[in-house]
Amino acid sequence: MKDEARRGLADAARLVVKIGSALLVDPQSGRLRRDWLDALAGDIAAARARGQEVLVVSSGAIALGRRHLGLSSGPLRLEESQAAAAVGQIRLAHAYQEALARHGLGVAQILLTLGDTEERRHYLNARSTLNTLLKLGAVPVINENDTVATSEIRYGDNDRLAARVAQMVSADCLVLLSDIDGLYTADPASDPAAVFLPEIRELTPEIEAMAGEPRSGLGKGGMVTKLAAARIALGAGCRMVIASGSVMRPLSAIAEGARATWFIPKASPKTARKQWIAGSLQPAGSLTVDAGAVRALKGGKSLLPAGVTAVEGGFERGDAVLVQDPDGRPVGRGLCAYGAADARRIMGRQSGEIAAILGTPGRDEMIHRDDLVID
């Protein structure tokens, strides 16, 4: 698996790294493990030097905040969890900023809920923000918005949130750093006969039945949530690895062949996204395009407003629309970057005119080629 691990990390153009509370916060003192975070920052800097884009999904806000508020080590009431999150999030963001600044890297804080990754408008806004931050060279540090997301505090976890983020940005690899080094047939802490599983290519009922309970007192995850994350990641064409983060350079350790469980998808992120667009979305409208646009689309180009001659339907931004040629024959389908009203205003016009027409800058493409499937 050493070569597989090296390829899984080194070949990833876009990498999402999830960090559990038990790694980042000392369970005894409640203090941030700054030496560990500094070492991780070195790994992130090395990945960036290889040309990789990195996003971090980090737990730890509640664990940090409860100490500063003098809260007990036992279970917290909902309002106490929210208060701890509010205090801890500031310290968590500042710690990442300091650690990554030593490597000349900028940091951006993003607070999300699982709802933000599922409600279409929120999803599109979050995806656009994350993609823009990556384009500008920042490292997004993402956490649940625990101060308002009551269901996430009670039942949620950053494993699934990390998988949703990986799906959102079409990441190639998702790394779940935890206090366990992979998936076993049973909990190795209680069953000495548990067998380690180095590679999973399909989440069968037998595999899902192997999940156990959380192992640490700080985190709310566990193998159940990690396998739920794996299902999301595999469906998005994203490789996922569960690995121990207890070493100082955990990403380097994985690349060098440290024990870890790899989940291997059947398709790439782009292929999985295209399959989803082609087979799962009911068109909410249609765009008719001219002959020149048809040729451009079949040549792998995006659909620009200049090539659109008619807009039908009452779709919203991000909805699936049918693309048809001048004779009404289907050419393909895709996710439109504009709602129907704005699409009608800019159809037939040059991309450079969009800001003047709509009063605000917009995307150059009516449908980006990554969001387009040609028949």
PyMOL commands that set and color helices and strands:
alter all, ss='L'
color gray80, all
select helices_A, chain A and resi 2-10+21-24+34-49+61-68+78-101+114-117+120-135+150-155+158-168+205-208+223-235+250-255+269-280+291-298+305-307+340-346+351-358+369-371
alter helices_A, ss='H'
color red, helices_A
select strands_A, chain A and resi 14-19+53-58+107-112+139-144+173-178+183-184+196-197+199-200+239-244+260-263+285-289+308-313+320-324+330-335+372-374
alter strands_A, ss='S'
color yellow, strands_A
deselect
rebuild
show_as cartoon
